[in-house]
Amino acid sequence: MSYVKARAEGAGLSAEGGLVERAERLLLALVGTGLAGLGVPYALDVALWLLAAASVWTVGQRIAAVHRSARDAADPAAGP
């Protein structure tokens, strides 16, 4: 996810937003690990599946944001 954002910013485009950014990903992994350490069954499995699904969603959101940013940069009259 950071790769998409870094490449967009390097090209002068915007890739802001997304469902889960770095802090949320870390928090989700830590909560899942902590609950698994306390003996909650399948806590880590559920946390990792949620993390994977949310990460895929975020990549899609950022790619769409870059697409919109590139379209607006190519045609400034069509901007908001």
VEXMARKOL-713471 format. One line per field, with one value per atom (N, C-alpha, C, CB): residue number from 1; residue in one letter; atom name; x, y, z. Coordinates in steps of 0.2 Angstrom, whole numbers, plus 5000, padded with zeros to 4 digits. Glycine has a CB too. Example, Ala and Ser with C-alpha at 12.3 -4.5 7.8 and 13.67 -1.06 7.14 Angstrom:
# residues 2
rolum	[1; 1; 1; 1; 2; 2; 2; 2]
torba	[A; A; A; A; S; S; S; S]
zanu	[N; CA; C; CB; N; CA; C; CB]
u	[5066; 5062; 5066; 5057; 5064; 5068; 5064; 5070]
v	[4972; 4978; 4984; 4978; 4989; 4995; 5000; 4997]
w	[5039; 5039; 5039; 5045; 5035; 5036; 5039; 5029]
***
This chain:
# residues 80
rolum	[1; 1; 1; 1; 2; 2; 2; 2; 3; 3; 3; 3; 4; 4; 4; 4; 5; 5; 5; 5; 6; 6; 6; 6; 7; 7; 7; 7; 8; 8; 8; 8; 9; 9; 9; 9; 10; 10; 10; 10; 11; 11; 11; 11; 12; 12; 12; 12; 13; 13; 13; 13; 14; 14; 14; 14; 15; 15; 15; 15; 16; 16; 16; 16; 17; 17; 17; 17; 18; 18; 18; 18; 19; 19; 19; 19; 20; 20; 20; 20; 21; 21; 21; 21; 22; 22; 22; 22; 23; 23; 23; 23; 24; 24; 24; 24; 25; 25; 25; 25; 26; 26; 26; 26; 27; 27; 27; 27; 28; 28; 28; 28; 29; 29; 29; 29; 30; 30; 30; 30; 31; 31; 31; 31; 32; 32; 32; 32; 33; 33; 33; 33; 34; 34; 34; 34; 35; 35; 35; 35; 36; 36; 36; 36; 37; 37; 37; 37; 38; 38; 38; 38; 39; 39; 39; 39; 40; 40; 40; 40; 41; 41; 41; 41; 42; 42; 42; 42; 43; 43; 43; 43; 44; 44; 44; 44; 45; 45; 45; 45; 46; 46; 46; 46; 47; 47; 47; 47; 48; 48; 48; 48; 49; 49; 49; 49; 50; 50; 50; 50; 51; 51; 51; 51; 52; 52; 52; 52; 53; 53; 53; 53; 54; 54; 54; 54; 55; 55; 55; 55; 56; 56; 56; 56; 57; 57; 57; 57; 58; 58; 58; 58; 59; 59; 59; 59; 60; 60; 60; 60; 61; 61; 61; 61; 62; 62; 62; 62; 63; 63; 63; 63; 64; 64; 64; 64; 65; 65; 65; 65; 66; 66; 66; 66; 67; 67; 67; 67; 68; 68; 68; 68; 69; 69; 69; 69; 70; 70; 70; 70; 71; 71; 71; 71; 72; 72; 72; 72; 73; 73; 73; 73; 74; 74; 74; 74; 75; 75; 75; 75; 76; 76; 76; 76; 77; 77; 77; 77; 78; 78; 78; 78; 79; 79; 79; 79; 80; 80; 80; 80]
torba	[M; M; M; M; S; S; S; S; Y; Y; Y; Y; V; V; V; V; K; K; K; K; A; A; A; A; R; R; R; R; A; A; A; A; E; E; E; E; G; G; G; G; A; A; A; A; G; G; G; G; L; L; L; L; S; S; S; S; A; A; A; A; E; E; E; E; G; G; G; G; G; G; G; G; L; L; L; L; V; V; V; V; E; E; E; E; R; R; R; R; A; A; A; A; E; E; E; E; R; R; R; R; L; L; L; L; L; L; L; L; L; L; L; L; A; A; A; A; L; L; L; L; V; V; V; V; G; G; G; G; T; T; T; T; G; G; G; G; L; L; L; L; A; A; A; A; G; G; G; G; L; L; L; L; G; G; G; G; V; V; V; V; P; P; P; P; Y; Y; Y; Y; A; A; A; A; L; L; L; L; D; D; D; D; V; V; V; V; A; A; A; A; L; L; L; L; W; W; W; W; L; L; L; L; L; L; L; L; A; A; A; A; A; A; A; A; A; A; A; A; S; S; S; S; V; V; V; V; W; W; W; W; T; T; T; T; V; V; V; V; G; G; G; G; Q; Q; Q; Q; R; R; R; R; I; I; I; I; A; A; A; A; A; A; A; A; V; V; V; V; H; H; H; H; R; R; R; R; S; S; S; S; A; A; A; A; R; R; R; R; D; D; D; D; A; A; A; A; A; A; A; A; D; D; D; D; P; P; P; P; A; A; A; A; A; A; A; A; G; G; G; G; P; P; P; P]
zanu	[N; CA; C; CB; N; CA; C; CB; N; CA; C; CB; N; CA; C; CB; N; CA; C; CB; N; CA; C; CB; N; CA; C; CB; N; CA; C; CB; N; CA; C; CB; N; CA; C; CB; N; CA; C; CB; N; CA; C; CB; N; CA; C; CB; N; CA; C; CB; N; CA; C; CB; N; CA; C; CB; N; CA; C; CB; N; CA; C; CB; N; CA; C; CB; N; CA; C; CB; N; CA; C; CB; N; CA; C; CB; N; CA; C; CB; N; CA; C; CB; N; CA; C; CB; N; CA; C; CB; N; CA; C; CB; N; CA; C; CB; N; CA; C; CB; N; CA; C; CB; N; CA; C; CB; N; CA; C; CB; N; CA; C; CB; N; CA; C; CB; N; CA; C; CB; N; CA; C; CB; N; CA; C; CB; N; CA; C; CB; N; CA; C; CB; N; CA; C; CB; N; CA; C; CB; N; CA; C; CB; N; CA; C; CB; N; CA; C; CB; N; CA; C; CB; N; CA; C; CB; N; CA; C; CB; N; CA; C; CB; N; CA; C; CB; N; CA; C; CB; N; CA; C; CB; N; CA; C; CB; N; CA; C; CB; N; CA; C; CB; N; CA; C; CB; N; CA; C; CB; N; CA; C; CB; N; CA; C; CB; N; CA; C; CB; N; CA; C; CB; N; CA; C; CB; N; CA; C; CB; N; CA; C; CB; N; CA; C; CB; N; CA; C; CB; N; CA; C; CB; N; CA; C; CB; N; CA; C; CB; N; CA; C; CB; N; CA; C; CB; N; CA; C; CB; N; CA; C; CB; N; CA; C; CB; N; CA; C; CB; N; CA; C; CB; N; CA; C; CB; N; CA; C; CB; N; CA; C; CB; N; CA; C; CB; N; CA; C; CB]
u	[5004; 5000; 5004; 4995; 5010; 5014; 5017; 5019; 5018; 5022; 5017; 5023; 5011; 5006; 5006; 4999; 5006; 5006; 5013; 5005; 5018; 5025; 5026; 5030; 5024; 5024; 5020; 5022; 5014; 5009; 5012; 5002; 5015; 5018; 5024; 5019; 5028; 5034; 5032; 5038; 5026; 5024; 5020; 5019; 5019; 5016; 5008; 5017; 5006; 4999; 4997; 4997; 4991; 4988; 4985; 4983; 4987; 4985; 4983; 4990; 4979; 4977; 4971; 4975; 4971; 4965; 4966; 4959; 4961; 4961; 4958; 4969; 4956; 4952; 4957; 4949; 4963; 4967; 4974; 4968; 4977; 4984; 4988; 4984; 4994; 4999; 4998; 5006; 4995; 4993; 4988; 4991; 4983; 4977; 4979; 4971; 4984; 4986; 4990; 4991; 4994; 4998; 4994; 5003; 4989; 4984; 4980; 4979; 4978; 4974; 4979; 4971; 4985; 4989; 4991; 4996; 4992; 4994; 4988; 4996; 4982; 4976; 4975; 4970; 4975; 4975; 4980; 4975; 4986; 4992; 4990; 4998; 4988; 4987; 4981; 4985; 4976; 4970; 4972; 4964; 4976; 4979; 4983; 4983; 4987; 4991; 4987; 4996; 4981; 4977; 4973; 4972; 4973; 4970; 4963; 4969; 4962; 4956; 4957; 4954; 4952; 4953; 4952; 4949; 4956; 4956; 4957; 4949; 4959; 4959; 4964; 4961; 4970; 4975; 4973; 4982; 4970; 4968; 4963; 4965; 4958; 4953; 4956; 4947; 4961; 4964; 4968; 4969; 4971; 4975; 4971; 4980; 4965; 4961; 4958; 4955; 4956; 4953; 4959; 4951; 4965; 4970; 4971; 4977; 4971; 4972; 4966; 4973; 4960; 4955; 4955; 4948; 4956; 4956; 4962; 4957; 4967; 4973; 4972; 4979; 4968; 4966; 4962; 4963; 4957; 4952; 4956; 4947; 4960; 4964; 4968; 4969; 4971; 4975; 4970; 4979; 4964; 4960; 4958; 4953; 4956; 4955; 4960; 4953; 4966; 4972; 4973; 4978; 4972; 4973; 4968; 4973; 4961; 4956; 4958; 4949; 4960; 4962; 4968; 4965; 4972; 4978; 4975; 4983; 4970; 4967; 4963; 4962; 4959; 4956; 4961; 4951; 4966; 4971; 4974; 4976; 4976; 4979; 4974; 4981; 4968; 4963; 4962; 4956; 4962; 4961; 4967; 4960; 4973; 4979; 4980; 4985; 4977; 4977; 4972; 4976; 4966; 4961; 4959; 4955; 4962; 4961; 4954; 4966; 4951; 4944; 4939; 4942; 4940; 4935; 4936; 4936; 4940; 4941; 4935; 4947; 4935; 4930; 4928; 4931]
v	[4994; 5000; 5006; 5000; 5006; 5012; 5013; 5011; 5007; 5008; 5012; 5001; 5010; 5014; 5021; 5011; 5023; 5030; 5033; 5030; 5030; 5033; 5034; 5028; 5029; 5030; 5036; 5024; 5036; 5042; 5049; 5041; 5049; 5055; 5057; 5055; 5052; 5053; 5056; 5047; 5054; 5056; 5063; 5051; 5066; 5072; 5071; 5076; 5065; 5064; 5062; 5058; 5062; 5061; 5054; 5066; 5051; 5044; 5044; 5039; 5049; 5050; 5045; 5057; 5044; 5040; 5032; 5041; 5029; 5022; 5019; 5019; 5013; 5010; 5009; 5004; 5006; 5005; 5007; 4997; 5012; 5014; 5011; 5022; 5013; 5009; 5008; 5013; 5013; 5013; 5008; 5020; 5008; 5003; 4996; 5005; 4995; 4988; 4986; 4988; 4990; 4988; 4986; 4993; 4990; 4989; 4983; 4995; 4981; 4975; 4969; 4975; 4969; 4964; 4963; 4965; 4968; 4968; 4965; 4975; 4968; 4965; 4958; 4969; 4956; 4949; 4944; 4947; 4947; 4943; 4943; 4946; 4949; 4949; 4944; 4956; 4944; 4940; 4932; 4941; 4931; 4924; 4922; 4923; 4927; 4925; 4924; 4931; 4927; 4926; 4920; 4932; 4916; 4910; 4910; 4907; 4916; 4917; 4913; 4924; 4908; 4903; 4907; 4897; 4906; 4909; 4916; 4907; 4920; 4927; 4929; 4929; 4926; 4928; 4927; 4925; 4921; 4919; 4925; 4912; 4926; 4931; 4938; 4932; 4940; 4947; 4947; 4948; 4941; 4942; 4941; 4936; 4938; 4938; 4945; 4933; 4948; 4955; 4960; 4957; 4959; 4963; 4962; 4961; 4956; 4955; 4958; 4947; 4957; 4960; 4967; 4957; 4970; 4978; 4980; 4980; 4977; 4979; 4979; 4975; 4974; 4974; 4979; 4967; 4980; 4986; 4993; 4986; 4994; 5000; 5001; 5000; 4996; 4996; 4998; 4990; 4995; 4997; 5005; 4993; 5007; 5014; 5019; 5015; 5017; 5021; 5021; 5019; 5016; 5015; 5020; 5008; 5019; 5023; 5031; 5022; 5033; 5040; 5042; 5040; 5038; 5040; 5041; 5034; 5036; 5037; 5044; 5031; 5045; 5052; 5058; 5052; 5057; 5062; 5063; 5061; 5058; 5058; 5061; 5051; 5059; 5062; 5069; 5058; 5071; 5078; 5082; 5080; 5079; 5083; 5083; 5079; 5079; 5079; 5084; 5072; 5085; 5089; 5093; 5085; 5099; 5103; 5106; 5109; 5107; 5110; 5105; 5112; 5099; 5094; 5093; 5087; 5096; 5096; 5098; 5099; 5097; 5099; 5106; 5096]
w	[5000; 5000; 5000; 5006; 5004; 5004; 4997; 5009; 4994; 4987; 4982; 4984; 4982; 4978; 4979; 4978; 4986; 4988; 4986; 4995; 4987; 4986; 4978; 4988; 4974; 4967; 4964; 4963; 4967; 4965; 4967; 4968; 4973; 4975; 4971; 4983; 4969; 4965; 4958; 4965; 4956; 4950; 4950; 4946; 4956; 4957; 4958; 4952; 4959; 4960; 4967; 4956; 4969; 4975; 4976; 4977; 4982; 4984; 4991; 4982; 4993; 5000; 5002; 5002; 5008; 5010; 5010; 5006; 5012; 5012; 5019; 5012; 5018; 5024; 5030; 5022; 5029; 5034; 5032; 5036; 5036; 5035; 5040; 5036; 5040; 5044; 5051; 5043; 5054; 5062; 5063; 5064; 5058; 5059; 5058; 5054; 5053; 5052; 5058; 5045; 5061; 5066; 5072; 5068; 5073; 5079; 5078; 5080; 5072; 5071; 5072; 5064; 5070; 5071; 5078; 5067; 5082; 5089; 5093; 5091; 5091; 5095; 5094; 5093; 5088; 5086; 5090; 5079; 5090; 5093; 5101; 5092; 5103; 5111; 5113; 5113; 5109; 5110; 5110; 5106; 5105; 5104; 5110; 5097; 5112; 5118; 5124; 5119; 5125; 5130; 5130; 5131; 5124; 5123; 5120; 5130; 5116; 5113; 5106; 5111; 5105; 5099; 5093; 5099; 5088; 5081; 5081; 5078; 5086; 5086; 5081; 5093; 5081; 5076; 5069; 5078; 5068; 5061; 5059; 5061; 5063; 5061; 5060; 5066; 5064; 5063; 5057; 5069; 5055; 5049; 5043; 5049; 5043; 5037; 5036; 5038; 5042; 5042; 5039; 5049; 5041; 5039; 5031; 5043; 5029; 5022; 5018; 5021; 5020; 5016; 5016; 5019; 5022; 5022; 5018; 5030; 5018; 5014; 5007; 5016; 5004; 4997; 4996; 4996; 5000; 4999; 4999; 5005; 5003; 5003; 4997; 5010; 4995; 4988; 4983; 4987; 4982; 4977; 4978; 4978; 4984; 4985; 4983; 4993; 4985; 4983; 4975; 4986; 4972; 4965; 4961; 4962; 4964; 4962; 4963; 4965; 4968; 4970; 4965; 4977; 4964; 4959; 4952; 4959; 4950; 4944; 4943; 4942; 4948; 4948; 4948; 4954; 4952; 4952; 4945; 4957; 4942; 4935; 4930; 4933; 4931; 4926; 4927; 4927; 4933; 4935; 4933; 4942; 4933; 4931; 4924; 4934; 4920; 4913; 4910; 4910; 4914; 4911; 4917; 4909; 4918; 4924; 4924; 4925; 4918; 4918; 4921; 4911; 4921; 4923; 4931; 4920; 4934; 4941; 4945; 4944; 4952; 4956; 4957; 4963]
***
